[in-house]
Amino acid sequence: MRWWKILGLAGVAGVAATGVVIARAERRRQAYTPDEIRTRLRARLEESSGEPAGESAKPDLKIVGPADQAP
């Protein structure tokens, strides 16, 4: 029965460690201001697409409805 105690303590330690990691990540995430987040997201978009964020931030999409479909 001793291994049940060890398993239980390991589970409690794992839950506590997970809580610490989540709390630390949340604190780090909340440290940014909305302007900093917006700037970082635009920089990542520009880096991934190779174009400035203002030029093609929205793709050209055509919405097709029932009137546009051929019979």
C-alpha positions in Angstrom: 0.0 0.0 0.0 3.0 2.3 0.3 3.2 2.8 -3.4 -0.3 4.3 -3.4 1.0 7.0 -1.1 4.0 7.7 -3.3 1.8 7.9 -6.4 -0.6 10.2 -4.6 2.2 12.6 -3.5 3.6 12.6 -7.0 0.2 13.5 -8.4 -0.2 16.4 -5.9 3.3 17.6 -6.7 2.5 17.5 -10.4 -0.7 19.5 -10.0 1.1 22.1 -7.9 3.9 22.4 -10.4 1.4 22.8 -13.2 -0.3 25.6 -11.3 2.9 27.4 -10.8 3.8 27.2 -14.5 0.3 28.5 -15.5 0.4 31.3 -13.0 3.8 32.4 -14.2 2.7 32.4 -17.8 -0.4 34.3 -17.0 1.5 37.0 -15.1 3.9 37.3 -18.1 1.0 37.6 -20.5 -0.8 40.3 -18.5 2.4 42.4 -18.3 1.9 43.6 -21.9 -0.2 46.7 -22.7 -2.7 46.4 -25.5 -0.5 48.6 -27.7 2.5 46.3 -27.2 0.4 43.3 -28.1 -0.9 45.0 -31.2 2.6 46.0 -32.3 4.0 42.5 -31.7 1.1 40.8 -33.6 1.6 43.2 -36.6 5.3 42.5 -36.6 4.7 38.7 -36.6 2.1 39.1 -39.5 4.6 41.2 -41.5 7.4 38.7 -40.8 5.3 35.7 -41.8 3.7 37.2 -45.0 6.7 39.2 -46.1 4.5 42.2 -46.7 3.7 45.2 -44.5 0.6 44.6 -42.4 -1.4 47.4 -43.9 -1.1 46.2 -47.5 -2.8 42.8 -47.4 -4.1 42.3 -43.9 -7.4 41.1 -45.3 -7.5 38.6 -48.2 -9.7 39.3 -51.2 -12.8 37.2 -50.9 -15.9 37.1 -53.0 -19.1 36.1 -51.3 -21.3 34.0 -53.5 -25.0 34.0 -52.7 -28.0 32.3 -54.3 -28.4 35.1 -56.9 -24.8 34.6 -58.1 -25.1 30.9 -58.8 -26.0 29.6 -62.3 -29.2 27.6 -62.6 
